Amino acid sequence: MGTSKAALEWHGSTLLRRTTGVLARAVDGCVLVVRAPGQPLPELDPAVEVAEDPAEGLGPLQGLAAGLAAVAGRAEVAFVCSTDLPFLHPAFVRRVLAAVDEHTDVVLPEARGFPQPLAAAYRTTLAPLVDKLIAAGRLRPAFLFEECRVTRLDDATLLADPVLAAHDPQLDSVLNVNEPTDYDSARGRAAPEITVQRYGALATANDQRGPRSIPAATLAAAAAAAGLTLDRHVVAVLNGDQISRDGHLPLAPGDSIVFLS
C-alpha cells in the first residue's frame, strides 16, 4: 500500500477503527489488535486491547500466534481478520463463529474463490502449534491447516445464513485492499444503506411516517443525516439492542438506528 493500512481514512474514521468496531458489534468478548513492534496505530476505542508482535517480517502466522496467546485464558475461540476488510459485516463474523463445534479447530471460509485465513475462526489452544510451525520456518497458514481439524465454508454454505445472504450476498466481507487502486475503488463505493428515525422528543412531522433510508458508514454520519449531533442530549439505539453515542461506530447494510432524547 505504501502507507499504513490501519490509518487509511474510511468515511471520517479509519480502516482499523472500522474493523475493530465491526468485531465489537459481532462478538461478546474482547477485541484485540496485534501490531508490529513499536508500530503506531490510529486512535482506537478505549476498550480495544493492543498486543505487540514479538518479531517482524514473519507474516500472518506470527501475528496469529501473538493474538491467540494474548486471549487464550479468556476465550476458547477467536475470530481473526486483517485490518483491510472495509466491507466486513457483523453477520459474516457471526456466521463463521457459529460453525465452530467440538470437532473443529479452525473454521476457514473459502469465499469468492479463495481460502480466507484472515477472516476465519481459530481455537486459542492452537497458539503453541503455531509457535512450533514458526520455529520450523513453516510460515504459511496452509501448514497450520495440515495439522489441525478444519471446517471449510464455501459461498453456498456461508449464504445459507439468511441474514448474511440478505445483507452481504456477494460476500464483500472478505474483499481486502492491497494497493492504492484497491483502496480508491473501495472508498469510491457508496456508504451502506441504513434506516434512521427520530423518536419521542426528537421527532418531527416527517418522522411520523416512520424510518427513512439513508447512506451512512458511521453513527456520526447517520446522526448528521437525521439533522442531529451526538451529544449528551441524544442517544442512538442500533438494531433495537445496542445503545451508543460513539460517532465512529461502524454501520453496515441493513442496520436500523433510532435516535432518542
C-alpha positions in Angstrom: 0.0 0.0 0.0 2.9 2.3 0.6 1.5 3.6 3.9 -0.2 2.1 7.0 -3.4 0.4 6.0 -4.6 0.7 9.6 -4.7 4.5 9.3 -6.3 4.8 5.9 -9.3 7.2 6.0 -12.7 5.5 5.9 -15.8 7.8 5.8 -14.4 10.0 8.6 -12.9 7.2 10.5 -10.0 4.8 9.8 -9.9 1.2 8.5 -8.6 -0.1 11.8 -11.3 1.8 13.8 -13.9 0.4 11.5 -12.6 -3.2 11.7 -12.4 -3.2 15.4 -15.8 -1.6 15.7 -17.4 -4.3 13.5 -15.8 -7.0 15.6 -17.0 -5.4 18.8 -20.6 -5.4 17.4 -20.4 -9.0 16.4 -18.8 -10.8 19.4 -19.4 -10.9 23.1 -15.8 -10.6 24.3 -12.6 -8.6 24.0 -11.3 -7.1 20.8 -7.5 -7.2 20.4 -5.2 -5.6 17.9 -1.8 -7.2 17.2 0.7 -4.7 15.9 4.3 -4.9 14.8 6.9 -3.9 17.4 6.5 -0.1 18.0 4.0 0.3 15.2 2.0 3.5 15.6 -1.8 3.0 15.5 -4.6 5.4 14.8 -7.0 6.3 17.7 -9.0 3.3 18.9 -11.9 2.8 21.2 -10.6 2.6 24.8 -12.0 -0.9 25.2 -9.8 -2.3 22.4 -6.7 -4.0 23.7 -3.3 -3.9 21.9 -0.6 -6.7 21.9 2.8 -6.4 20.3 4.0 -9.0 17.8 7.5 -10.0 19.1 9.0 -10.3 15.7 8.7 -8.5 12.3 8.7 -10.0 8.9 7.3 -13.5 9.7 4.0 -13.0 8.1 0.4 -13.6 9.4 1.2 -16.7 11.4 3.4 -14.7 13.8 0.6 -12.2 14.4 -1.8 -15.1 14.8 0.4 -16.7 17.4 0.7 -13.5 19.4 -3.0 -12.8 19.3 -4.2 -16.3 20.2 -1.7 -16.3 23.1 -2.9 -12.9 24.4 -6.6 -14.1 24.6 -6.1 -17.8 25.4 -7.1 -17.5 29.0 -10.3 -15.6 28.3 -11.7 -17.2 25.2 -11.9 -20.6 23.6 -12.3 -19.3 20.0 -11.2 -16.1 18.3 -12.3 -14.6 15.0 -9.1 -13.4 13.3 -9.1 -10.9 10.5 -6.8 -8.4 8.8 -7.2 -4.7 9.1 -8.1 -4.1 5.5 -11.6 -5.6 5.2 -13.7 -2.4 4.8 -16.9 -4.3 4.0 -16.7 -6.8 6.8 -20.3 -7.4 8.0 -21.1 -8.4 11.6 -23.3 -11.2 10.1 -20.3 -12.7 8.4 -18.3 -12.8 11.7 -21.3 -14.4 13.5 -21.8 -17.0 10.7 -18.2 -18.1 10.8 -18.1 -18.3 14.6 -21.4 -20.3 14.6 -19.7 -23.1 12.6 -17.3 -23.9 15.4 -18.0 -27.1 17.2 -16.2 -29.7 19.3 -14.8 -31.3 16.2 -13.3 -28.1 14.8 -10.0 -26.2 15.4 -10.4 -23.7 12.5 -13.4 -22.5 10.6 -12.0 -21.4 7.2 -14.2 -19.6 4.8 -13.4 -20.3 1.1 -15.3 -17.3 -0.2 -15.1 -15.6 -3.6 -13.0 -18.5 -4.9 -10.2 -18.3 -2.3 -9.4 -19.6 1.2 -9.7 -16.7 3.7 -7.3 -17.4 6.6 -7.6 -13.8 7.7 -11.3 -13.8 8.0 -11.6 -17.1 10.0 -12.2 -18.6 13.4 -9.4 -20.3 15.4 -9.3 -22.1 18.7 -7.0 -20.2 21.0 -5.3 -23.5 22.1 -3.6 -23.5 18.7 -1.1 -20.9 19.8 1.6 -23.5 20.8 1.2 -25.3 17.4 1.5 -22.0 15.5 4.7 -21.2 17.5 6.1 -24.6 16.6 5.4 -24.0 12.9 7.1 -20.6 13.1 10.2 -22.1 14.8 10.4 -24.6 11.9 10.2 -21.9 9.3 6.8 -23.1 8.1 5.2 -19.7 7.8 2.2 -20.3 5.5 -1.3 -20.7 7.1 -1.7 -23.8 4.9 0.9 -25.6 7.1 -1.3 -25.0 10.1 -4.4 -26.3 8.4 -2.5 -29.6 7.6 -2.1 -30.2 11.3 -5.5 -29.4 12.8 -9.2 -30.0 12.2 -10.6 -27.6 9.7 -14.2 -26.9 8.7 -14.3 -25.2 5.4 -17.3 -22.9 4.4 -17.9 -22.3 0.7 -20.0 -19.5 -0.7 -23.2 -21.5 -0.6 -22.7 -22.7 2.9 -22.0 -19.2 4.1 -25.0 -17.8 2.4 -27.3 -20.4 3.8 -27.5 -17.9 6.7 -30.4 -15.7 5.7 -29.2 -12.6 7.5 -25.8 -12.8 5.7 -27.5 -13.6 2.4 -29.7 -10.5 2.7 -27.1 -8.0 3.7 -23.8 -9.3 2.0 -24.9 -11.5 -0.9 -21.7 -11.0 -2.8 -19.6 -11.8 0.3 -17.8 -8.5 0.1 -16.9 -9.1 3.8 -13.7 -10.8 2.5 -12.8 -8.1 -0.1 -9.5 -6.6 1.0 -7.4 -3.7 -0.2 -3.7 -4.4 -1.1 -2.8 -1.5 -3.4 -3.8 2.2 -3.7 -6.1 1.4 -6.6 -7.9 -1.2 -4.5 -8.4 1.4 -1.8 -9.6 4.1 -4.2 -12.1 1.7 -5.7 -13.4 0.6 -2.3 -13.5 4.1 -0.9 -15.4 5.2 -4.0 -18.3 2.9 -3.2 -21.4 4.4 -1.7 -21.8 4.2 2.1 -24.1 1.4 3.3 -27.9 1.9 3.2 -29.4 2.1 6.7 -32.6 3.3 8.2 -32.9 6.1 10.7 -35.7 7.5 12.7 -36.0 10.3 15.2 -38.2 9.3 18.1 -40.0 10.9 21.0 -39.0 14.5 21.7 -36.6 14.4 18.7 -39.4 13.5 16.3 -40.5 15.9 13.6 -43.6 15.8 11.3 -41.6 13.8 8.8 -40.7 11.2 11.4 -44.3 10.3 11.9 -44.2 8.4 8.6 -41.6 6.0 10.1 -38.0 5.2 9.3 -36.2 6.5 6.2 -33.3 5.1 4.3 -30.0 7.0 4.1 -26.4 6.1 3.2 -24.1 6.3 6.3 -20.9 4.4 7.2 -20.8 5.6 10.8 -23.1 6.6 13.6 -21.9 10.2 13.3 -22.9 10.3 9.6 -26.3 8.8 10.4 -26.9 11.5 13.1 -25.9 14.2 10.7 -28.2 12.9 8.0 -31.0 13.0 10.6 -30.2 16.6 11.5 -28.7 15.7 14.9 -25.4 15.9 16.8 -24.4 13.1 19.0 -24.0 14.8 22.4 -25.2 14.1 26.0 -28.8 15.0 24.9 -29.0 12.4 22.1 -28.6 8.7 22.2 -28.8 6.2 19.4 -30.2 2.7 19.5 -28.7 0.3 17.0 -30.9 -2.5 15.7 -33.1 -2.3 18.9 -30.4 -3.6 21.3 -27.2 -1.6 21.3 -27.1 1.9 22.8 -24.3 4.2 21.8 -23.1 7.8 21.3 -19.8 6.7 19.6 -19.7 8.6 16.3 -17.1 6.1 15.0 -19.4 3.2 15.5 -19.4 1.4 12.1 -22.6 0.8 10.3 -23.4 -2.0 7.9 -26.1 -2.7 5.3 -29.4 -3.5 6.9 -28.7 -1.5 10.1 -31.5 0.5 11.8 -30.9 3.5 14.0 -33.4 5.1 16.3 -32.4 8.4 17.9 -33.8 9.3 21.3 -33.6 12.3 23.6 
